[in-house]
């Protein structure tokens, strides 16, 4: 995360710590208190309320800097074929999926 467009003036902590705390909170499904504990394990004493304020202030700017992912291949189901077989198109490759039904499974 580059800090060239984000101003960290009048903040007690260095930009790297603020960026790491906000990144942890938004990137992973962590609560503010878990991020607080993770920073505390590294010797950084900061309250969860401060992390919340950083998220409100810097979160939108960080999201704008993230690279966009291209959508993955579209999966479509076609219901042709005989009983128990379905054809699936994954990125222009067709594959057959077989489904065991109660009527056809005899031991």
C-alpha positions in Angstrom: 0.0 0.0 0.0 1.5 3.3 -1.0 1.1 6.3 1.2 1.8 8.9 -1.4 -1.9 10.0 -1.8 -2.9 9.6 1.8 -2.0 12.2 4.4 -1.0 10.8 7.8 -0.4 14.2 9.4 -1.2 14.6 13.1 -1.3 10.8 13.8 0.6 9.3 16.6 1.5 6.1 14.8 3.7 5.6 11.7 1.9 5.2 8.4 3.0 1.5 8.1 1.2 0.6 11.4 -2.0 2.4 10.4 -1.9 0.8 6.9 -1.3 -2.7 8.4 -4.2 -2.3 10.9 -6.6 -1.1 8.3 -5.5 -3.8 5.8 -6.0 -6.5 8.4 -9.4 -5.3 9.3 -10.7 -5.0 5.7 -8.8 -7.9 4.1 -9.7 -10.7 6.6 -12.9 -11.4 8.5 -11.5 -10.0 11.8 -13.2 -7.9 14.4 -11.6 -4.7 15.6 -10.7 -6.3 18.9 -8.9 -9.1 17.1 -6.9 -6.6 15.1 -6.1 -4.8 18.4 -4.9 -8.1 19.9 -2.7 -8.9 16.9 -1.0 -5.6 17.1 -0.6 -5.9 20.8 1.2 -9.2 20.3 3.7 -7.3 18.2 4.2 -4.7 20.9 1.9 -2.0 19.5 -0.6 -0.7 22.0 -3.6 0.7 20.2 -7.3 0.6 21.0 -10.0 -1.0 18.8 -11.7 2.4 18.7 -8.6 4.0 17.1 -8.6 1.2 14.5 -12.2 1.9 13.8 -11.5 5.5 13.2 -8.6 4.7 10.9 -10.9 2.4 9.0 -13.4 5.1 8.5 -10.8 7.7 7.5 -8.4 5.6 5.4 -10.4 2.6 4.3 -12.0 4.1 1.2 -8.6 5.4 0.0 -7.1 2.0 0.4 -9.9 0.3 -1.5 -9.4 2.7 -4.4 -5.7 1.7 -4.6 -6.4 -2.0 -4.7 -6.1 -3.7 -8.1 -9.4 -4.9 -9.6 -9.9 -8.6 -10.2 -11.2 -9.7 -13.6 -14.3 -11.9 -13.3 -13.6 -15.6 -13.5 -15.2 -17.9 -16.1 -19.0 -18.1 -16.2 -20.4 -21.5 -15.2 -23.6 -22.5 -17.0 -25.6 -25.6 -16.6 -27.4 -27.2 -19.5 -29.9 -29.9 -18.6 -29.5 -32.0 -21.7 -28.4 -35.6 -21.6 -29.8 -38.7 -20.2 -31.1 -39.2 -16.7 -28.4 -38.7 -14.1 -26.1 -36.7 -16.4 -25.7 -32.9 -16.6 -23.5 -31.0 -19.0 -21.5 -28.1 -17.5 -19.8 -25.4 -19.5 -16.7 -23.9 -17.7 -14.7 -21.4 -19.7 -15.8 -22.8 -23.1 -14.9 -26.4 -22.0 -17.8 -28.8 -21.7 -17.7 -31.5 -18.9 -20.2 -34.1 -18.0 -21.3 -34.5 -14.3 -22.9 -37.8 -13.3 -25.4 -37.8 -10.5 -26.4 -41.0 -8.7 -30.2 -41.1 -8.2 -32.1 -43.5 -6.0 -33.9 -45.2 -8.9 -30.7 -46.0 -10.8 -28.6 -47.1 -7.8 -29.1 -50.8 -7.3 -26.7 -53.0 -5.4 
